């Protein structure tokens, strides 16, 4: 398996992986990937035998100085999305993607990474916990009739 930077030619496969295996409220489109232009170094893919089997994207968060001070950090990043084809789960793909993003963020001066993990994605929750992430909040919602 190889981890490399996303290339424009990967767009169709990445969109398809996101739509097939991510837990979004709606479909992912090429337009949704424009966010990655803000920090292209944080957009990476996992590839095996020339086939993209997963991807991840992360970027810097704007956090007020007072909050950074309270957290005891100087720069924060977020993992916005991480998707691994289920056929390749439990093979270290997600771990490799998180580790590479962590390296990229460290080189950029980040000392805290946050993320949101859908409740239904228990496999992802376990991956993040194994990488040292801790729950610090719950995102909740209620549908009104």
MOBEL-V719580 format. One record per residue. N is the residue number from 1. RES is the residue in three letters. PSI is psi in degrees with one decimal (none if undefined). Layout:
BEGIN
n | res | psi
N | RES | PSI
N | RES | PSI
END
This chain:
BEGIN
n | res | psi
1 | UNK | 143.6
2 | UNK | 136.9
3 | UNK | 130.0
4 | UNK | 168.8
5 | UNK | 144.0
6 | UNK | 141.6
7 | UNK | 152.4
8 | UNK | -35.8
9 | UNK | -14.7
10 | UNK | -7.9
11 | UNK | -52.1
12 | UNK | -43.5
13 | UNK | -42.0
14 | UNK | -44.5
15 | UNK | -41.9
16 | UNK | -43.8
17 | UNK | -44.1
18 | UNK | -43.8
19 | UNK | -31.7
20 | UNK | -33.9
21 | UNK | -2.4
22 | UNK | 162.0
23 | UNK | 73.0
24 | UNK | 161.8
25 | UNK | -11.7
26 | UNK | 176.8
27 | UNK | 151.1
28 | UNK | 139.6
29 | UNK | 169.9
30 | UNK | -34.3
31 | UNK | -37.5
32 | UNK | -25.9
33 | UNK | -7.6
34 | UNK | -25.5
35 | UNK | -28.3
36 | UNK | -14.5
37 | UNK | -20.5
38 | UNK | -32.4
39 | UNK | 75.4
40 | UNK | -26.0
41 | UNK | -23.9
42 | UNK | 8.9
43 | UNK | 108.6
44 | UNK | 156.1
45 | UNK | 151.3
46 | UNK | 132.7
47 | UNK | 138.0
48 | UNK | 125.6
49 | UNK | 41.1
50 | UNK | 0.5
51 | UNK | 131.0
52 | UNK | 122.9
53 | UNK | -3.1
54 | UNK | 167.2
55 | UNK | 163.4
56 | UNK | 151.4
57 | UNK | 135.6
58 | UNK | 160.1
59 | UNK | 175.1
60 | UNK | 143.1
61 | UNK | 139.1
62 | UNK | 114.1
63 | UNK | 130.7
64 | UNK | 145.9
65 | UNK | -37.7
66 | UNK | -38.2
67 | UNK | -44.0
68 | UNK | -44.7
69 | UNK | -46.5
70 | UNK | -36.3
71 | UNK | -15.3
72 | UNK | 34.3
73 | UNK | 168.4
74 | UNK | -24.9
75 | UNK | 135.0
76 | UNK | 141.6
77 | UNK | 166.4
78 | UNK | 143.6
79 | UNK | 109.3
80 | UNK | -42.2
81 | UNK | 146.3
82 | UNK | 124.7
83 | UNK | 133.3
84 | UNK | 131.1
85 | UNK | 127.8
86 | UNK | -27.0
87 | UNK | -18.4
88 | UNK | 7.1
89 | UNK | 155.3
90 | UNK | 19.8
91 | UNK | 10.2
92 | UNK | 6.7
93 | UNK | -52.7
94 | UNK | -43.0
95 | UNK | -45.5
96 | UNK | -40.2
97 | UNK | -45.0
98 | UNK | -42.8
99 | UNK | -41.7
100 | UNK | -43.4
101 | UNK | -39.9
102 | UNK | -44.1
103 | UNK | -45.8
104 | UNK | -45.7
105 | UNK | -43.0
106 | UNK | -44.2
107 | UNK | -26.9
108 | UNK | 5.6
109 | UNK | 14.0
110 | UNK | 136.6
111 | UNK | 11.1
112 | UNK | 135.6
113 | UNK | 133.8
114 | UNK | 167.5
115 | UNK | 164.8
116 | UNK | 131.9
117 | UNK | 120.2
118 | UNK | 142.4
119 | UNK | -36.4
120 | UNK | -17.7
121 | UNK | 62.9
122 | UNK | -33.4
123 | UNK | -39.3
124 | UNK | -39.9
125 | UNK | -44.3
126 | UNK | -39.8
127 | UNK | -50.4
128 | UNK | -41.0
129 | UNK | -40.2
130 | UNK | -22.8
131 | UNK | 3.1
132 | UNK | 4.5
133 | UNK | 144.2
134 | UNK | 147.7
135 | UNK | 128.7
136 | UNK | 0.5
137 | UNK | 162.6
138 | UNK | 132.0
139 | UNK | 120.7
140 | UNK | 155.8
141 | UNK | 157.9
142 | UNK | 128.2
143 | UNK | 127.8
144 | UNK | 139.1
145 | UNK | none
END
